[in-house]
Amino acid sequence: SATPLGALAQWQESALVVGAGAQHHFSFRITEPAVLRYRFAVSSHDVGFKVGAVSEDDGEGRVFGRGLLLHLRSCGEQGSVPLHHVGTYSVVIDNSFSYLRGKTVSYSISLHSERQFEEVSRQERRVQLQAEVERRKGRSVELAKQAEDMAPKLQRLRDKVAQAEAKLTACNAEKRENDLLLTEALAKLKVLNT
């Protein structure tokens, strides 16, 4: 597949099987500060994902410790790691903690100069923002349609509320008048009974 825009190097696999208790690793050397972008996913369960500086005298390319820059244990992640110093670095997909299960991992890792990384990040952010703008425009149209549909319903409700308020006012006025007449009738009845 094609190398991402501005990538100095790329490593990827779509179905890497890392056996139970095993690790998959590779090393690379940089001669100027760079940024390592990564994305990995596991078909089930999780794996360790490590990025670190390797001791120059280590022929295996797997020594971590003071040079460990990233240590994840997940079923999938994406991100970037700045590599500030010239030297050799190693990436490890680690299933050594699993005694029974092998894991199938897909990953894409690319190495970029700092300048290239900034450019790619800006382009990706631009694409994300353009997608967000389009999504929000669509949502705005949906909301305008909903508001347009709701306006007549709201007016009908307001009319019903106005009718109910008018009826309530009339009922209260009639009750006051009735209570006054009731009081007068009770007083007259009392006079007739004495």
matplotlib code that plots the C-alpha trace (Angstrom):
import matplotlib.pyplot as plt

x = [0.0, 1.0, 3.1, 1.1, 1.8, 5.1, 6.0, 9.7, 8.8, 5.8, 5.1, 1.7, 0.0, -3.7, -3.7, -0.5, -0.8, 1.2, 1.3, 0.6, 3.6, 5.2, 6.2, 6.5, 9.0, 11.0, 13.6, 14.5, 17.0, 16.4, 19.0, 16.8, 13.9, 10.7, 7.2, 5.9, 2.2, 0.5, -2.9, -3.5, -6.5, -6.8, -9.6, -10.3, -8.8, -5.8, -2.0, 0.7, 2.1, 5.5, 7.7, 11.1, 14.7, 17.0, 20.5, 23.0, 24.8, 21.7, 21.7, 18.2, 16.4, 14.2, 15.7, 13.4, 13.8, 14.8, 14.1, 10.4, 8.3, 4.9, 3.5, -0.2, -2.2, -5.4, -7.6, -6.9, -5.5, -4.2, -1.9, 1.6, 4.8, 7.5, 11.0, 13.1, 16.6, 18.7, 19.1, 17.5, 14.0, 11.9, 8.2, 6.9, 3.5, 3.5, 1.5, 4.0, 1.5, -0.9, -0.3, -3.1, -4.3, -2.6, -3.9, -4.6, -3.5, -3.8, -1.5, -0.2, 2.8, 4.4, 7.5, 7.4, 9.7, 8.3, 7.5, 5.8, 3.9, 2.6, 1.5, -0.2, -1.9, -3.1, -4.5, -6.2, -7.7, -8.9, -10.6, -12.1, -13.4, -14.8, -16.6, -17.9, -19.0, -20.9, -22.5, -23.5, -25.0, -27.1, -28.1, -29.0, -31.3, -32.9, -33.5, -34.9, -37.4, -38.3, -38.8, -40.9, -43.0, -43.4, -44.5, -48.1, -48.3, -47.1, -49.6, -52.4, -51.2, -51.1, -54.6, -55.8, -54.0, -55.6, -59.0, -58.4, -57.3, -60.4, -62.6, -60.8, -61.2, -64.9, -65.4, -63.6, -65.8, -69.0, -67.9, -67.3, -70.7, -72.3, -70.6, -71.9, -75.5, -75.1, -74.1, -77.1, -79.5, -78.2, -78.7, -82.3, -83.0, -81.7, -84.0, -87.0, -86.2, -86.1]
y = [0.0, 3.6, 5.4, 8.1, 11.7, 12.8, 9.5, 8.6, 5.0, 2.8, -0.6, -2.3, -5.6, -6.4, -9.8, -10.4, -13.4, -13.0, -16.3, -16.9, -15.7, -14.1, -10.6, -9.0, -6.2, -4.2, -1.4, 1.6, 4.4, 8.2, 10.8, 13.8, 14.3, 12.6, 11.6, 8.0, 7.7, 4.4, 2.7, -0.9, -3.1, -6.6, -8.9, -10.0, -9.3, -7.0, -6.8, -4.6, -1.9, -0.4, 2.2, 2.9, 4.0, 1.1, 0.9, 1.3, -1.9, -4.0, -6.2, -7.6, -4.2, -5.0, -3.4, -1.1, 0.7, 4.3, 4.8, 3.6, 6.3, 4.5, 1.5, 0.6, -2.5, -2.3, -3.9, -0.9, 2.6, 5.4, 8.3, 9.6, 9.6, 12.3, 10.9, 13.9, 12.3, 10.7, 7.0, 3.6, 2.9, -0.2, -1.0, -4.1, -5.7, -7.7, -10.8, -12.3, -11.9, -14.3, -18.0, -19.5, -17.1, -16.0, -12.6, -11.3, -7.7, -5.2, -2.2, 0.8, 2.7, 5.5, 7.7, 11.4, 14.3, 16.9, 19.3, 16.6, 15.4, 19.0, 19.2, 15.8, 16.7, 20.0, 18.2, 15.6, 18.2, 20.2, 17.0, 16.4, 20.0, 19.9, 16.7, 18.3, 21.4, 19.2, 17.2, 20.3, 21.9, 18.7, 18.8, 22.5, 21.7, 18.9, 21.2, 23.9, 21.4, 20.2, 23.8, 24.5, 21.4, 22.3, 25.9, 25.1, 22.5, 25.1, 27.6, 25.1, 24.4, 28.1, 28.6, 25.7, 27.2, 30.6, 28.9, 27.0, 30.2, 32.0, 29.2, 29.1, 32.8, 32.6, 29.6, 31.5, 34.6, 32.5, 30.7, 34.0, 35.2, 31.9, 31.9, 35.5, 34.4, 31.3, 33.4, 35.8, 32.8, 31.2, 34.5, 34.9, 31.2, 31.8, 34.9, 32.9, 30.0, 32.3]
z = [0.0, -0.4, 2.2, 4.0, 2.8, 4.1, 5.8, 6.0, 6.6, 7.2, 8.7, 8.5, 8.6, 8.5, 10.2, 12.2, 14.5, 17.8, 19.5, 23.2, 25.2, 22.1, 20.9, 17.5, 17.2, 14.8, 15.1, 13.1, 13.4, 13.0, 12.3, 13.2, 15.6, 14.2, 15.2, 15.1, 14.3, 15.3, 15.0, 16.1, 16.7, 18.1, 16.9, 20.4, 23.8, 24.2, 23.5, 24.8, 22.6, 23.4, 21.8, 23.3, 22.7, 22.3, 23.8, 21.0, 22.0, 22.0, 18.9, 19.5, 19.4, 22.4, 25.4, 27.2, 30.5, 30.8, 27.1, 27.2, 25.6, 25.3, 27.0, 26.3, 26.9, 24.9, 22.3, 20.0, 20.1, 17.8, 18.4, 18.0, 19.9, 19.5, 19.1, 20.1, 20.0, 17.2, 17.7, 17.4, 18.5, 18.8, 18.5, 20.3, 20.0, 23.1, 23.9, 26.4, 29.3, 27.6, 28.3, 26.3, 23.6, 20.4, 19.1, 15.6, 15.3, 12.5, 12.7, 10.7, 11.9, 10.1, 10.8, 10.0, 10.3, 12.8, 9.9, 7.9, 11.0, 11.5, 7.8, 7.9, 11.2, 9.8, 6.8, 8.9, 11.2, 8.1, 6.8, 10.2, 10.5, 6.9, 7.8, 11.0, 9.1, 6.6, 9.5, 11.3, 8.1, 7.6, 11.3, 10.9, 8.0, 10.0, 13.0, 10.8, 9.3, 12.8, 13.9, 10.9, 11.6, 15.2, 14.7, 13.7, 16.5, 19.0, 17.7, 18.1, 21.7, 22.4, 21.1, 23.3, 26.3, 25.6, 25.3, 28.6, 30.3, 29.1, 30.3, 33.7, 34.1, 33.3, 35.6, 38.5, 37.9, 37.8, 40.9, 42.8, 41.7, 42.6, 46.0, 46.6, 45.7, 47.8, 50.8, 50.2, 49.9, 53.1, 54.9, 53.7, 54.6, 58.1, 58.5, 57.4, 59.8, 62.8]

ax = plt.figure().add_subplot(projection="3d")
ax.plot(x, y, z, "-o")
ax.set_aspect("equal")
plt.show()
